Amino acid sequence: MNKGVFSKRVYKTYKSRINAAERLRKIEVFIQAINIYYSLFLTALAIYSVINGSNKISLMITIFSVIITTTIVYLTSQKFGKHAKSLKNNYIALQKLYVCIEESNTENLEEFNQEYC
């Protein structure tokens, strides 16, 4: 096994895990922001409905509430933040492995390959 090729493979995996974790964190923040935004929107619509006493607006609020609740529950169940944390733990371990590979001689590569796998 070539040390340079193996080192590059570990590094590429490390970088891709960082990118994936960052992408999942951004999705998690976006979902939280959308949840807050639509909750505030529905609250404002409910207050407007109470002031005007409109049945059509009350019906719209009910429909939107069901849709938003279902969507938020589904998106939250995807656990993007948890997956991002798992990827972070993985790329930290890969970084340690990468450093060990770079500092070692070619005798330990098989052992490092087992750890990588």
C-alpha positions, 0 to 999 in steps of 0.5 A, spaced: 500 500 500 502 506 498 502 511 503 501 517 499 495 514 496 492 512 502 493 519 506 490 522 500 484 517 501 483 519 508 484 526 507 478 526 502 474 522 506 475 527 512 474 533 508 467 530 505 465 529 512 466 536 514 462 538 508 457 534 510 456 536 517 456 543 515 451 542 510 447 538 515 448 544 521 445 549 516 439 545 514 438 544 522 438 552 522 434 553 516 428 548 519 428 552 526 428 559 522 422 556 518 419 553 524 419 560 528 417 564 522 411 560 520 409 560 528 409 567 528 405 568 521 400 563 524 400 567 531 399 574 527 393 571 522 390 568 529 390 575 532 387 578 525 382 573 525 380 574 532 379 582 531 375 581 524 371 575 527 372 572 520 370 564 519 374 564 512 381 566 516 380 561 522 379 555 517 385 558 513 389 558 520 387 551 522 389 548 515 396 552 515 397 549 522 396 542 520 400 542 514 406 546 518 405 542 524 406 535 520 412 538 516 415 540 522 414 534 526 417 530 519 423 535 518 425 534 526 424 527 526 430 527 521 435 529 526 439 533 522 443 536 528 444 529 531 447 526 524 451 532 524 454 531 530 456 524 529 459 526 522 463 531 526 466 525 531 467 521 525 472 527 522 475 528 528 477 521 528 479 521 521 484 527 522 487 523 528 488 518 523 491 522 518 496 525 522 498 518 525 499 516 517 503 522 516 508 521 522 508 514 521 513 509 516 510 505 511 510 499 516 504 501 520 499 502 514 496 496 514 494 497 521 491 504 519 487 501 514 484 497 518 482 503 523 480 507 517 475 501 514 
